[in-house]
């Protein structure tokens, strides 16, 4: 599957945003997007450009957007996901435009100039998710299969076989536990 750099960045930002939610963490974990400082860290971590001074309204809007993205990830079928994406992208007031900033070659931004951080994320992230639906690849939007993890991820493996958000943590931990259980069973 061919994904452009800017689409990949938008998908990564959507996944990162989803994983700030308490349900993306272990049970009882705090919201990782609890205040403006955390929102500022999120914006910097994802290199979100053209974001002005962040305010309380931005935090509320981004949290609301996070819930909308979670619904898209959980959609039962392409039609439902498409309806949700159409609504999301329309509400962001998309204005596609070509740009080449910060050392990146030409790419498309879908957010309007002067858009809020939530509108920016909704437009670019919504379009990136829409490209997956159009390509018939919505099943790549996944949640980690580890029993104590619900992190979101986009499975970009060639054969769509990824099961864990991070193979070094969740995947290895479960594989080691299964190996030890087999060893105990064989020894006992």
Secondary structure, 3 states (H helix, E strand, C coil): CCCCHHHHHHHHHHHHHHCCCHHHCCCCCCCCCCCHHHHHHHHHHCCCCCCCCCCHHHHHHHHHHHHHHHHHHHCCCHHHHHHHHHHHHHHCCCCCEEECCCCCCCEEECCCCCCCHHHHHHHHHHHHHHHHHHCCCHHHEEECCCCCCCCEEECCCCCCCCCCCCHHHHHHHHHHHHHHHHHHHHHC
